[in-house]
Amino acid sequence: MENMGKVATWMELASGRWQSAGGSGVRVHPVGSAAAPCFALSVDGRWLHAGDGRLTLFHGLGSAVRFLRSAAVTDFEEGAPADLQRLCAGPAHCLMVHGKRGLVACSAKEAGCCLRSSLVN
């Protein structure tokens, strides 16, 4: 991705400011293996990070879609697979859907591919 040095934040995603930038929009990128499916989001070519600077990863496609819907993002597309080692060079924050509780932080036990970064939560 061309904007590798810049990041997008949850607030920027929710505010919709990226939509007027004329960029490539929101993409959902598979990360890791099919055995431990994780996903990362890019916004206008920038990886999505939490407000504290940690990369945001999602355990399962459903959790990524749920996050996008909670931010009122309905127009997104499939992105190219992302390299976990390169992507997780810094701290990461993993989210997953947990029954009636909705989106919650992944525990070390549930983190799947996110755990392999050894930087989760």
Salt bridges, closest charged atoms under 4 A:
GLU12 OE2 - ARG46 NH2 2.61
ASP52 OD2 - ARG54 NE 2.88
GLU77 OE2 - ARG27 NE 2.67
